[in-house]
Amino acid sequence: MRTPRRIEHADGMTEALRQRILAGCHYGTLKAGDRLSSLRDVAAEFYTNPRAVMAAYRRLAAEGLVRIRPRSGVFVHSPRREEARQPDVVAWMVELFLRGLARGIPPAELVLQARACLDIASVRVGCVECNHDQLYALCQQARCDYGFDAVAIDTDALAGGRTPLAMGSVDLLLTTRFHGEEAQQLGRQLRCPVLVATLDPAFITEVRRLHAAGPVWWVCTDPRFAAKLPRMFPGGMVRPVVLGRRPPDHIPPAHMVYATRRAADRLPRGWRDGRVVTITRVFSEETSRSLLAFLIGKRLQRARGPSRRRREPSRAQQ
């Protein structure tokens, strides 16, 4: 049973509901058209009255986040993706150009620098993990969200201090907290930096909420990931299912199902009417900031070219 928590101000109530809905939409536990908790249930949870909850929902409806249907309830509303993104993108770009002007960089020059960050040859990241599911997720996020040339490095290939020859040279190693030591050792051998990714706190909160609501079935492709799940989510009611070893059709219809990105790509289209949680982005803001800083810094360095580097004195000469 949830412990009621007091929200002192209407703004606090609205923000709490807004973050819950946004997190649910981002992590796949809520979709457009889903009915939200009743006014009475939310009022009991936040130790307030239903009128205050309705006022908060009305504010969210004015933002386009929810839709209120009289006598039916409150439902998640999601405008078309292009409509939702465009105003934000315009505001972000205006802010970026204004910051550039404040530092003496006109928009035209800032555009050239932005192209240098995006158009120069790829930067390679080696993703270090112990199973195919997490390797796939790390590589996909590094490649699709940030533009890295990502290569998977299975920790089994590092046994005995070996360096996998097939992976070639890498500029950065990316791993999780479970394999930081192995990645650091490999980083010393390859003379490249190591980034231990941390998870988005909203993701942790959402997973804990799922586990508190009942058993969560995790569909994956690698038995090593299934064996690792209890360490990843201690105390949670985890029910792993490895594709190819056991069919997922035995999962009770009412139970929550999570599929790793690799497993989701292998499930039949429309399985369970698409009501399967697949989390595509889990990096914390700190990790995202570190990845972008490394990527942009490396590309700008390469954009200067060898002639620029020759003109700059080395550290030994300074």
Backbone bond lengths (Angstrom), bond angles and torsions (degrees), N, CA, C in turn:
res aa  C-N    CA-C-N  psi(-1)  N-CA   C-N-CA  omega(-1)  CA-C   N-CA-C  phi
1 M - - - 1.464 - - 1.515 109.62 -
2 R 1.357 116.85 135.92 1.444 119.82 -178.26 1.515 111.43 -73.13
3 T 1.306 115.68 144.50 1.458 120.50 175.32 1.510 109.12 -84.92
4 P 1.357 119.96 124.24 1.461 120.59 179.71 1.513 110.31 -59.37
5 R 1.314 117.04 141.90 1.451 120.25 177.26 1.516 108.52 -127.69
6 R 1.308 116.49 131.10 1.446 122.29 -173.88 1.524 110.45 -79.81
7 I 1.314 115.78 130.80 1.456 122.68 173.12 1.517 106.89 -109.22
8 E 1.322 117.39 115.92 1.446 121.37 -171.90 1.526 113.57 -76.25
9 H 1.332 118.45 -31.92 1.452 120.88 -172.99 1.520 110.40 -125.42
10 A 1.364 115.08 154.06 1.462 119.73 178.62 1.513 111.27 -60.96
11 D 1.341 117.49 -37.60 1.462 120.53 178.77 1.524 111.04 -62.21
12 G 1.329 116.85 -38.41 1.463 120.38 178.24 1.512 111.81 -64.97
13 M 1.345 117.13 -39.89 1.460 121.39 177.06 1.528 110.59 -62.49
14 T 1.325 116.12 -46.84 1.468 120.28 -178.96 1.524 110.94 -62.18
15 E 1.329 116.98 -44.40 1.458 120.56 -178.45 1.522 111.62 -65.27
16 A 1.343 116.77 -39.91 1.467 119.98 179.10 1.527 110.85 -62.16
17 L 1.333 117.09 -43.48 1.460 120.23 179.25 1.527 110.85 -69.48
18 R 1.326 116.52 -38.90 1.463 120.07 179.42 1.526 110.90 -59.86
19 Q 1.333 116.54 -48.23 1.465 120.08 -178.81 1.518 111.57 -64.70
20 R 1.321 117.09 -35.97 1.472 119.86 178.98 1.525 110.48 -65.19
21 I 1.323 116.97 -43.86 1.464 120.72 -178.42 1.525 110.70 -68.24
22 L 1.339 116.49 -44.19 1.465 119.74 179.80 1.522 111.32 -62.37
23 A 1.354 116.86 -42.57 1.464 120.25 178.71 1.523 110.61 -64.11
24 G 1.330 116.96 -41.88 1.461 119.77 179.43 1.517 112.29 -62.80
25 C 1.347 116.43 -40.99 1.473 120.18 178.38 1.523 110.82 -67.16
26 H 1.335 116.00 -41.18 1.464 119.92 -178.42 1.521 111.56 -65.20
27 Y 1.335 116.81 -40.92 1.459 120.06 -175.19 1.522 113.44 -95.73
28 G 1.333 116.91 7.14 1.452 119.43 170.52 1.506 116.09 86.21
29 T 1.328 119.26 1.18 1.463 120.41 179.10 1.523 111.76 -83.97
30 L 1.334 117.27 -12.84 1.458 122.11 174.12 1.522 108.54 -129.04
31 K 1.334 115.89 143.36 1.456 121.64 176.50 1.521 108.63 -134.32
32 A 1.337 115.72 160.94 1.458 120.42 177.59 1.524 109.72 -54.81
33 G 1.330 115.32 130.63 1.457 120.56 -179.35 1.513 114.04 98.62
34 D 1.334 118.21 -13.03 1.469 120.45 178.27 1.522 110.29 -68.28
35 R 1.309 115.47 141.49 1.462 120.54 177.40 1.530 109.66 -84.32
36 L 1.325 115.88 133.93 1.455 121.48 -179.88 1.527 110.65 -88.56
37 S 1.329 115.42 169.78 1.465 120.81 -178.74 1.524 110.80 -58.62
38 S 1.306 115.97 149.84 1.467 121.11 -177.63 1.521 111.25 -67.70
39 L 1.327 115.98 160.73 1.465 120.70 178.50 1.526 110.64 -57.90
40 R 1.308 116.44 -40.50 1.469 120.17 -177.82 1.524 111.05 -66.14
41 D 1.346 117.36 -42.97 1.468 119.92 -179.14 1.526 111.36 -65.57
42 V 1.342 116.96 -43.25 1.463 119.90 179.68 1.520 110.76 -66.88
43 A 1.332 116.58 -38.85 1.463 120.23 178.66 1.526 110.62 -61.58
44 A 1.343 116.67 -41.46 1.470 119.70 178.91 1.520 110.94 -67.15
45 E 1.326 116.97 -37.44 1.465 120.57 -179.05 1.519 111.74 -65.86
46 F 1.335 116.08 -42.30 1.465 119.85 -176.26 1.528 113.25 -98.03
47 Y 1.333 116.52 7.36 1.466 121.59 175.14 1.529 110.86 57.32
48 T 1.331 114.49 52.80 1.456 120.56 178.47 1.522 107.46 -140.35
49 N 1.321 118.16 -162.08 1.465 120.28 -178.78 1.526 110.04 -115.11
50 P 1.334 117.76 157.36 1.468 120.83 -176.77 1.520 113.95 -58.38
51 R 1.336 118.31 -30.83 1.460 119.29 179.68 1.528 111.49 -64.96
52 A 1.332 116.50 -37.65 1.460 119.94 177.44 1.525 110.79 -65.85
53 V 1.337 116.54 -37.79 1.464 120.34 178.34 1.528 110.06 -65.86
54 M 1.325 116.90 -42.83 1.469 120.09 178.89 1.524 110.91 -62.59
55 A 1.330 116.80 -38.60 1.468 119.66 177.69 1.527 110.40 -62.17
56 A 1.335 116.68 -39.92 1.469 120.44 178.35 1.522 110.38 -66.36
57 Y 1.336 117.10 -42.48 1.455 120.53 178.78 1.537 110.93 -63.56
58 R 1.335 116.71 -35.24 1.470 119.22 179.01 1.529 110.43 -65.72
59 R 1.321 116.95 -37.82 1.474 119.54 176.96 1.528 110.23 -63.33
60 L 1.333 116.07 -41.79 1.468 119.72 179.30 1.530 111.10 -68.63
61 A 1.333 117.07 -31.65 1.461 120.28 176.42 1.528 110.21 -66.78
62 A 1.351 116.84 -37.76 1.462 120.73 178.04 1.524 111.16 -64.63
63 E 1.344 116.72 -27.39 1.468 121.38 177.41 1.532 112.10 -82.43
64 G 1.325 116.32 -10.79 1.455 119.73 -178.53 1.517 113.58 87.05
65 L 1.335 117.37 10.55 1.464 120.11 -176.91 1.531 111.71 -84.18
66 V 1.330 117.26 -32.18 1.466 121.35 179.22 1.520 109.08 -132.08
67 R 1.318 114.68 166.24 1.465 121.59 174.95 1.523 107.91 -128.47
68 I 1.327 116.83 128.41 1.465 122.25 -179.57 1.517 108.93 -97.90
69 R 1.322 115.62 124.15 1.463 120.89 177.89 1.526 108.01 -114.50
70 P 1.323 117.86 113.18 1.465 120.43 -178.67 1.523 112.24 -53.03
71 R 1.329 115.48 134.10 1.474 124.49 178.93 1.516 113.69 66.64
72 S 1.341 117.32 1.43 1.471 119.76 178.23 1.521 111.81 -114.34
73 G 1.330 117.72 -37.09 1.456 120.09 179.58 1.520 111.77 132.04
74 V 1.311 114.30 -165.07 1.464 122.50 -179.64 1.522 107.63 -114.92
75 F 1.341 116.53 133.31 1.453 121.60 -173.02 1.526 110.18 -127.68
76 V 1.322 114.90 149.87 1.461 120.14 176.21 1.517 109.00 -67.32
77 H 1.317 115.30 133.08 1.463 120.72 177.61 1.513 108.59 -120.75
78 S 1.321 116.16 130.46 1.464 120.31 179.87 1.516 109.03 -129.62
79 P 1.345 118.23 110.92 1.464 119.63 176.03 1.516 110.34 -67.92
80 R 1.317 116.43 169.53 1.468 119.40 177.88 1.518 109.75 -57.45
81 R 1.327 115.81 143.52 1.458 121.08 -172.09 1.527 112.19 -56.75
82 E 1.353 117.52 -39.88 1.455 119.46 -178.52 1.519 110.58 -65.75
83 E 1.357 116.84 -39.33 1.458 120.41 -179.82 1.516 110.88 -66.40
84 A 1.324 116.61 -36.89 1.461 119.77 -177.89 1.523 111.46 -72.37
85 R 1.331 116.91 -33.22 1.458 120.34 -173.73 1.526 113.45 -82.39
86 Q 1.352 116.91 -37.68 1.452 118.98 -167.27 1.527 114.39 -57.68
87 P 1.342 120.42 -48.61 1.472 118.59 -179.81 1.521 112.32 -59.33
88 D 1.333 117.99 -39.27 1.459 120.91 179.57 1.523 110.56 -64.85
89 V 1.330 117.15 -44.63 1.464 120.70 -177.85 1.521 110.38 -62.00
90 V 1.327 117.29 -43.53 1.465 120.76 178.75 1.522 110.33 -59.42
91 A 1.333 116.45 -46.61 1.471 120.04 -179.19 1.523 111.24 -63.26
92 W 1.335 117.03 -39.97 1.464 120.15 179.56 1.531 110.73 -64.09
93 M 1.328 116.81 -44.52 1.459 119.82 -177.77 1.531 111.30 -66.58
94 V 1.335 116.61 -39.93 1.466 119.59 176.67 1.519 110.52 -60.21
95 E 1.336 116.19 -44.13 1.468 120.22 179.68 1.527 110.76 -63.36
96 L 1.321 116.84 -40.85 1.461 120.80 179.70 1.534 111.04 -62.37
97 F 1.334 116.95 -46.69 1.462 120.05 -179.21 1.528 111.28 -66.75
98 L 1.328 117.54 -36.58 1.462 119.94 177.66 1.528 111.00 -64.41
99 R 1.329 116.63 -39.87 1.465 119.20 177.18 1.523 110.94 -64.72
100 G 1.335 116.39 -38.03 1.450 119.35 177.08 1.519 111.86 -63.28
101 L 1.332 116.71 -44.72 1.466 120.70 178.58 1.521 111.36 -60.88
102 A 1.331 116.81 -38.98 1.462 119.97 179.69 1.523 111.91 -63.22
103 R 1.340 116.29 -22.37 1.466 120.82 179.25 1.528 112.04 -105.33
104 G 1.330 115.92 15.13 1.451 119.85 176.09 1.512 115.29 81.10
105 I 1.343 117.83 15.99 1.471 121.48 179.96 1.522 107.99 -109.85
106 P 1.340 118.87 109.22 1.466 120.71 179.45 1.529 111.14 -68.11
107 P 1.329 117.95 156.39 1.467 120.89 -178.84 1.517 114.32 -53.67
108 A 1.347 117.71 -39.16 1.474 119.44 -178.79 1.521 111.52 -61.57
109 E 1.333 116.85 -40.64 1.471 120.14 178.74 1.526 110.83 -70.79
110 L 1.334 116.13 -36.55 1.466 119.69 179.19 1.520 110.54 -64.42
111 V 1.329 116.95 -35.40 1.471 120.73 177.19 1.518 110.38 -62.81
112 L 1.330 117.20 -41.30 1.469 120.64 178.96 1.522 110.94 -62.98
113 Q 1.328 116.72 -42.03 1.459 119.96 178.72 1.523 110.82 -66.38
114 A 1.342 116.06 -37.56 1.468 119.40 178.20 1.517 110.73 -63.53
115 R 1.346 116.96 -38.96 1.465 119.93 177.74 1.520 111.33 -63.90
116 A 1.322 115.42 -37.97 1.476 118.68 177.71 1.519 110.48 -62.62
117 C 1.329 116.98 -35.95 1.467 120.34 179.46 1.519 111.79 -68.77
118 L 1.330 116.93 -29.04 1.460 120.73 -172.13 1.520 114.35 -102.15
119 D 1.321 117.77 -28.05 1.462 120.10 -168.38 1.523 115.47 -99.36
120 I 1.325 117.96 -14.54 1.461 120.09 -177.16 1.525 110.01 -71.98
121 A 1.327 116.67 162.24 1.468 122.80 -176.93 1.523 111.82 -51.09
122 S 1.321 114.40 152.81 1.461 121.45 -171.68 1.524 112.98 -63.68
123 V 1.328 114.27 154.82 1.456 122.93 175.29 1.529 106.74 -109.07
124 R 1.328 116.70 132.14 1.473 120.38 -173.16 1.517 111.10 -97.51
125 V 1.336 115.21 131.78 1.464 121.85 175.65 1.528 108.21 -118.70
126 G 1.328 115.97 135.84 1.453 121.72 174.92 1.513 109.73 -99.94
127 C 1.322 117.55 119.33 1.470 122.93 -178.17 1.525 108.82 -94.59
128 V 1.325 116.04 120.56 1.462 122.34 -173.38 1.531 109.59 -107.62
129 E 1.324 117.17 117.90 1.468 122.21 176.11 1.524 109.42 -156.39
130 C 1.347 115.28 175.09 1.462 120.16 -171.50 1.520 113.36 -106.23
131 N 1.347 118.89 4.59 1.457 120.04 -177.95 1.517 109.64 -152.61
132 H 1.329 115.36 157.72 1.461 120.76 -174.19 1.522 112.58 -67.25
133 D 1.337 117.96 -32.37 1.457 119.82 -177.70 1.521 111.88 -64.86
134 Q 1.330 116.96 -48.02 1.457 119.62 -179.77 1.527 112.12 -73.62
135 L 1.318 117.16 -34.04 1.461 119.81 175.44 1.528 110.37 -61.40
136 Y 1.306 116.17 -43.94 1.465 121.18 179.08 1.529 110.48 -61.53
137 A 1.346 116.42 -45.32 1.465 120.66 -178.30 1.525 111.48 -64.76
138 L 1.332 117.14 -44.35 1.462 120.64 179.62 1.526 110.89 -62.71
139 C 1.323 116.55 -46.67 1.463 120.05 -178.81 1.521 111.73 -65.17
140 Q 1.324 117.02 -41.60 1.457 120.14 -179.71 1.528 111.40 -63.04
141 Q 1.337 116.56 -44.33 1.461 118.51 -178.48 1.528 110.92 -69.05
142 A 1.333 117.19 -40.93 1.464 120.15 178.73 1.524 110.94 -64.21
143 R 1.318 116.35 -36.97 1.474 120.68 -176.55 1.535 111.35 -80.07
144 C 1.328 117.04 -49.98 1.466 120.66 -171.65 1.524 113.12 -79.39
145 D 1.334 117.46 -37.23 1.461 120.17 -176.67 1.519 113.16 -87.62
146 Y 1.330 117.37 -32.33 1.462 119.74 -171.68 1.521 113.79 -116.13
147 G 1.329 118.08 -17.32 1.456 120.51 177.40 1.512 114.86 87.92
148 F 1.325 118.33 17.37 1.458 120.74 175.65 1.527 110.25 -74.36
149 D 1.312 115.78 154.47 1.459 122.68 163.98 1.525 105.32 -86.99
150 A 1.330 117.35 103.52 1.462 121.88 -170.48 1.522 111.37 -100.32
151 V 1.329 116.06 138.48 1.456 122.52 177.35 1.524 108.18 -130.27
152 A 1.338 116.48 136.33 1.462 122.26 -178.04 1.527 110.52 -85.00
153 I 1.341 115.64 135.51 1.468 121.92 177.95 1.529 107.46 -125.76
154 D 1.312 116.72 104.83 1.465 122.10 179.88 1.524 108.64 -76.25
155 T 1.335 116.58 131.34 1.467 119.40 -178.03 1.522 112.19 -63.22
156 D 1.327 117.92 -22.64 1.472 119.33 176.26 1.523 110.68 -61.55
157 A 1.329 116.06 -29.13 1.472 120.08 -179.84 1.523 111.81 -77.15
158 L 1.352 117.08 -9.03 1.466 120.93 -178.96 1.522 112.29 -97.22
159 A 1.323 116.65 0.09 1.466 119.99 -177.66 1.517 111.25 -57.16
160 G 1.320 116.09 135.32 1.454 121.56 179.21 1.510 113.94 75.63
161 G 1.355 116.17 18.21 1.454 119.71 177.87 1.513 114.35 77.41
162 R 1.335 116.89 16.06 1.464 119.55 -179.26 1.522 111.21 -73.14
163 T 1.311 116.81 152.02 1.460 123.36 174.44 1.515 107.86 -112.92
164 P 1.334 118.16 116.04 1.474 119.74 -178.69 1.520 111.24 -60.97
165 L 1.331 116.33 124.42 1.461 120.54 -178.17 1.518 111.91 -73.99
166 A 1.338 116.75 -28.91 1.466 120.25 -174.01 1.519 112.81 -68.64
167 M 1.311 117.99 -20.25 1.459 118.69 -173.55 1.528 112.19 -79.55
168 G 1.315 118.75 -16.77 1.453 120.74 179.74 1.516 111.66 68.70
169 S 1.322 116.13 -162.53 1.462 120.20 -178.94 1.522 109.95 -82.77
170 V 1.315 116.41 143.67 1.460 121.67 176.88 1.522 108.59 -127.56
171 D 1.333 115.57 152.63 1.461 121.31 178.89 1.519 111.71 -93.46
172 L 1.340 116.46 -24.91 1.465 121.87 -175.26 1.515 108.44 -152.73
173 L 1.342 116.44 144.82 1.460 121.91 172.30 1.528 108.64 -107.67
174 L 1.334 115.83 133.65 1.463 122.62 -179.96 1.515 108.45 -121.39
175 T 1.337 116.77 129.91 1.457 120.08 -178.41 1.528 109.82 -148.25
176 T 1.348 115.76 -176.52 1.458 121.83 177.04 1.525 108.89 -110.14
177 R 1.327 115.11 175.69 1.466 119.37 -176.80 1.528 112.41 -64.02
178 F 1.318 117.95 -19.64 1.457 120.70 -178.68 1.525 112.51 -74.15
179 H 1.320 117.98 -21.34 1.464 120.79 -173.56 1.522 112.18 -130.54
180 G 1.330 116.42 27.94 1.455 119.98 179.50 1.521 112.99 -62.04
181 E 1.324 117.22 -41.51 1.466 120.77 -177.82 1.526 111.35 -65.20
182 E 1.344 116.50 -44.14 1.471 119.53 179.16 1.528 111.18 -64.53
183 A 1.343 115.63 -39.57 1.457 118.95 179.60 1.524 111.36 -67.13
184 Q 1.330 116.71 -38.47 1.461 119.93 178.62 1.526 110.66 -63.09
185 Q 1.329 116.55 -41.38 1.456 120.34 178.30 1.532 110.96 -63.11
186 L 1.341 116.15 -42.51 1.458 119.75 177.99 1.530 110.60 -66.68
187 G 1.337 115.94 -37.50 1.453 119.55 178.84 1.522 112.45 -61.79
188 R 1.339 116.06 -36.60 1.475 119.09 177.20 1.524 110.67 -66.41
189 Q 1.334 116.50 -37.73 1.465 119.64 178.84 1.527 111.50 -67.02
190 L 1.334 115.83 -39.82 1.464 120.26 -176.27 1.527 112.42 -90.55
191 R 1.335 116.23 -8.27 1.466 121.82 -177.71 1.530 111.64 57.10
192 C 1.321 114.10 49.78 1.465 119.38 177.15 1.525 109.26 -136.27
193 P 1.331 118.34 154.94 1.463 121.28 -177.74 1.524 112.42 -71.29
194 V 1.330 114.51 161.36 1.462 121.45 -179.03 1.529 108.57 -125.72
195 L 1.324 116.67 135.15 1.463 122.00 175.58 1.526 108.70 -119.82
196 V 1.333 116.23 119.99 1.462 121.44 176.13 1.524 107.23 -92.96
197 A 1.317 116.67 111.10 1.466 121.45 -175.06 1.522 110.62 -71.01
198 T 1.315 116.06 139.49 1.457 122.35 171.53 1.520 108.58 -109.99
199 L 1.322 116.05 157.78 1.462 121.01 -174.03 1.522 111.45 -94.77
200 D 1.314 114.67 152.38 1.455 121.83 176.74 1.529 109.03 -62.81
201 P 1.347 118.60 126.47 1.472 119.86 178.66 1.525 112.70 -56.66
202 A 1.333 117.89 -33.09 1.461 120.27 178.04 1.523 111.19 -64.18
203 F 1.331 116.70 -34.40 1.464 120.69 176.36 1.528 110.46 -65.68
204 I 1.331 116.36 -44.73 1.468 120.19 178.93 1.529 110.24 -60.30
205 T 1.331 116.65 -44.33 1.464 120.92 179.76 1.517 111.42 -61.71
206 E 1.339 115.92 -42.61 1.460 119.83 -178.68 1.526 111.36 -66.81
207 V 1.338 117.82 -40.87 1.465 120.25 178.57 1.527 110.71 -64.56
208 R 1.324 115.97 -41.84 1.466 118.70 177.66 1.524 111.56 -62.38
209 R 1.340 115.77 -38.09 1.462 119.43 178.03 1.529 110.56 -64.10
210 L 1.330 116.67 -41.37 1.461 120.47 178.34 1.523 110.81 -61.93
211 H 1.329 116.31 -44.91 1.462 119.68 -178.58 1.525 111.66 -67.66
212 A 1.328 117.08 -33.97 1.468 119.59 179.26 1.523 111.43 -68.98
213 A 1.346 116.76 -25.99 1.461 120.50 -177.79 1.524 112.46 -79.90
214 G 1.333 117.96 -14.80 1.458 120.31 -179.68 1.515 111.14 148.41
215 P 1.329 117.76 -174.30 1.467 120.74 -179.39 1.524 112.02 -60.27
216 V 1.326 115.84 139.30 1.460 122.08 176.18 1.524 107.75 -116.66
217 W 1.309 116.41 122.55 1.457 121.78 179.39 1.517 108.46 -91.45
218 W 1.320 115.91 127.03 1.465 121.78 -179.01 1.520 108.88 -109.71
219 V 1.315 116.20 110.42 1.458 121.50 177.94 1.526 108.08 -89.29
220 C 1.319 116.62 124.87 1.467 121.21 -177.29 1.523 109.26 -138.55
221 T 1.323 116.82 -175.98 1.467 120.66 -178.01 1.522 112.75 -121.09
222 D 1.325 117.91 -14.57 1.467 121.83 -174.43 1.524 109.37 -120.22
223 P 1.340 117.98 123.34 1.467 120.15 178.50 1.530 112.93 -57.06
224 R 1.315 117.72 -26.92 1.463 120.23 179.55 1.524 110.91 -67.13
225 F 1.328 117.31 -33.46 1.465 120.15 175.60 1.521 110.29 -68.82
226 A 1.343 116.90 -41.55 1.467 120.83 178.61 1.524 110.91 -59.86
227 A 1.331 116.77 -40.86 1.459 120.75 179.47 1.528 112.17 -69.49
228 K 1.311 116.75 -25.58 1.465 121.90 -177.00 1.525 112.80 -83.94
229 L 1.333 118.07 -21.71 1.458 122.33 -173.85 1.535 114.22 -53.37
230 P 1.350 119.90 -44.26 1.469 118.61 179.28 1.528 113.21 -59.76
231 R 1.336 117.93 -30.79 1.471 120.28 177.32 1.518 111.11 -76.02
232 M 1.323 116.54 -30.57 1.453 120.25 179.75 1.519 111.60 -73.22
233 F 1.319 117.16 -36.69 1.460 121.77 -177.71 1.528 109.93 -131.46
234 P 1.337 117.14 71.41 1.461 120.42 -178.39 1.526 111.19 -61.98
235 G 1.324 114.76 136.03 1.459 119.58 178.33 1.512 114.15 86.21
236 G 1.330 117.97 -10.29 1.458 120.81 -179.81 1.520 111.64 -82.63
237 M 1.335 115.83 153.27 1.466 120.95 177.77 1.529 108.51 -85.21
238 V 1.336 115.69 82.54 1.462 122.42 -173.94 1.519 110.30 -96.57
239 R 1.330 116.40 131.98 1.465 121.99 178.08 1.528 108.14 -126.57
240 P 1.336 118.59 92.91 1.466 119.57 -178.45 1.524 113.23 -77.46
241 V 1.330 115.21 145.55 1.466 122.81 174.59 1.522 107.02 -132.81
242 V 1.337 117.45 120.08 1.459 122.08 -179.32 1.519 108.72 -96.57
243 L 1.338 116.70 117.41 1.451 120.09 178.51 1.530 110.18 -60.48
244 G 1.319 116.01 137.47 1.455 120.69 -178.47 1.508 112.53 94.52
245 R 1.322 116.74 -18.83 1.470 120.56 177.61 1.527 111.07 -107.42
246 R 1.333 115.21 -32.75 1.457 119.99 -178.96 1.525 107.70 -150.04
247 P 1.332 118.84 129.84 1.464 120.06 -179.83 1.531 110.49 -68.48
248 P 1.333 117.90 143.70 1.463 119.75 -177.54 1.521 113.95 -81.19
249 D 1.332 117.99 -1.59 1.462 120.09 -175.39 1.525 113.42 -68.47
250 H 1.330 118.07 -13.64 1.461 119.94 -179.93 1.526 112.53 -80.68
251 I 1.333 118.46 -6.18 1.466 121.17 -178.20 1.525 108.84 -66.67
252 P 1.340 118.38 129.60 1.471 120.37 179.85 1.524 111.47 -56.94
253 P 1.329 117.97 137.66 1.470 121.84 -174.87 1.521 114.22 -57.67
254 A 1.323 118.18 -33.84 1.468 120.67 -174.31 1.526 112.93 -82.13
255 H 1.335 118.10 -9.91 1.460 120.73 -174.89 1.527 111.68 -85.16
256 M 1.336 115.16 149.97 1.462 121.48 178.37 1.524 109.77 -71.96
257 V 1.330 115.47 137.74 1.468 121.16 179.30 1.521 108.80 -122.57
258 Y 1.318 115.34 127.88 1.461 121.75 173.50 1.514 107.61 -113.99
259 A 1.315 117.01 136.81 1.466 121.60 177.10 1.516 108.69 -123.01
260 T 1.322 116.86 131.75 1.456 119.38 173.70 1.528 108.50 -62.08
261 R 1.310 116.51 161.65 1.468 119.74 -178.46 1.524 110.67 -58.81
262 R 1.328 116.28 -38.70 1.467 119.87 -179.33 1.522 110.83 -67.96
263 A 1.349 116.70 -40.56 1.455 120.12 179.12 1.525 111.23 -69.30
264 A 1.335 116.87 -39.01 1.468 120.32 -179.15 1.519 111.11 -61.18
265 D 1.326 117.32 -34.44 1.464 121.00 178.97 1.525 112.05 -70.83
266 R 1.339 116.48 -14.27 1.466 120.55 -177.87 1.527 112.97 -108.75
267 L 1.324 117.86 -6.41 1.459 120.40 177.37 1.528 109.88 -77.35
268 P 1.338 117.26 150.12 1.478 119.60 177.14 1.523 110.56 -59.98
269 R 1.310 117.27 142.64 1.459 122.02 179.45 1.535 109.89 -59.35
270 G 1.331 115.52 131.04 1.459 119.75 178.45 1.511 114.39 78.89
271 W 1.342 117.95 9.48 1.464 120.12 -179.88 1.525 109.78 -58.98
272 R 1.329 116.32 132.27 1.471 123.30 -175.36 1.535 110.95 55.47
273 D 1.325 115.62 36.41 1.473 122.35 178.73 1.523 111.85 56.61
274 G 1.326 116.12 28.76 1.453 120.02 177.78 1.521 114.66 75.59
275 R 1.326 118.22 3.45 1.460 120.82 -177.98 1.525 109.81 -85.02
276 V 1.323 115.18 63.30 1.458 122.28 178.17 1.523 107.65 -127.21
277 V 1.314 116.89 130.40 1.462 120.98 -178.67 1.521 108.81 -81.91
278 T 1.314 116.61 122.94 1.461 122.24 173.89 1.516 107.36 -130.20
279 I 1.307 116.73 112.47 1.461 121.25 -175.29 1.518 108.47 -92.21
280 T 1.327 115.97 117.37 1.463 120.48 -174.80 1.518 112.82 -93.09
281 R 1.328 117.96 -25.98 1.463 120.85 -177.53 1.523 109.00 -130.07
282 V 1.330 115.99 117.61 1.465 119.59 -176.58 1.523 112.67 -127.12
283 F 1.328 118.71 -3.25 1.462 120.07 -177.41 1.527 110.64 -69.25
284 S 1.326 115.15 142.78 1.458 120.00 174.06 1.522 109.57 -70.43
285 E 1.336 115.68 165.07 1.464 119.81 177.66 1.532 110.60 -61.39
286 E 1.324 116.62 -35.97 1.466 120.44 178.89 1.527 110.99 -61.87
287 T 1.342 116.54 -44.75 1.460 120.14 179.27 1.530 110.88 -66.16
288 S 1.330 117.03 -43.28 1.464 120.46 178.08 1.520 111.18 -60.06
289 R 1.315 116.10 -42.10 1.464 120.39 179.62 1.530 110.69 -63.29
290 S 1.333 116.71 -41.68 1.468 120.74 179.96 1.525 111.43 -66.19
291 L 1.325 117.44 -41.48 1.462 121.05 178.59 1.529 111.33 -63.55
292 L 1.327 116.15 -45.32 1.459 119.48 -179.68 1.522 111.80 -66.30
293 A 1.333 116.59 -40.50 1.459 120.13 179.39 1.524 110.75 -62.13
294 F 1.337 116.64 -42.23 1.468 119.60 179.11 1.523 110.50 -66.24
295 L 1.335 116.64 -46.66 1.461 121.35 -176.72 1.529 111.09 -61.91
296 I 1.328 116.52 -48.03 1.468 120.17 -178.31 1.523 110.61 -66.85
297 G 1.333 115.75 -42.61 1.461 119.00 178.90 1.519 112.26 -60.52
298 K 1.334 116.65 -42.20 1.469 120.59 -179.67 1.525 111.15 -66.44
299 R 1.325 117.01 -41.18 1.460 119.85 -179.07 1.526 111.70 -69.89
300 L 1.309 117.70 -38.89 1.461 119.84 176.73 1.527 110.93 -64.62
301 Q 1.331 115.36 -37.61 1.470 119.97 177.81 1.528 110.24 -62.15
302 R 1.323 116.76 -43.15 1.455 120.30 -179.90 1.532 111.39 -71.55
303 A 1.338 116.41 -30.55 1.465 119.50 -179.49 1.524 111.77 -66.12
304 R 1.335 117.04 -25.52 1.461 119.64 179.26 1.523 111.34 -67.68
305 G 1.324 116.44 -27.44 1.458 120.73 176.69 1.506 113.18 81.93
306 P 1.347 117.65 163.95 1.466 122.11 -178.42 1.519 113.10 -63.94
307 S 1.362 117.89 -32.55 1.461 118.64 -177.95 1.514 110.75 -65.41
308 R 1.355 116.46 -38.30 1.464 119.93 179.06 1.512 110.56 -65.58
309 R 1.355 114.95 -40.08 1.465 118.15 -178.70 1.526 111.11 -67.49
310 R 1.347 116.68 -32.21 1.463 118.60 179.87 1.521 111.35 -68.06
311 R 1.352 116.43 -31.58 1.454 118.71 -178.92 1.512 112.79 -75.49
312 E 1.354 115.61 -23.47 1.453 119.02 -178.78 1.520 110.21 -82.88
313 P 1.344 119.36 131.75 1.459 121.17 179.28 1.520 111.05 -67.18
314 S 1.312 116.48 142.91 1.454 120.45 177.98 1.517 108.70 -74.89
315 R 1.347 114.76 166.01 1.458 118.62 178.53 1.510 112.51 -60.22
316 A 1.341 115.31 -34.23 1.456 119.18 -178.62 1.526 111.03 -67.08
317 Q 1.377 116.89 -29.25 1.461 120.08 -178.68 1.508 112.45 -84.07
318 Q 1.355 116.85 -18.89 1.468 119.36 -177.33 1.518 111.58 -77.57
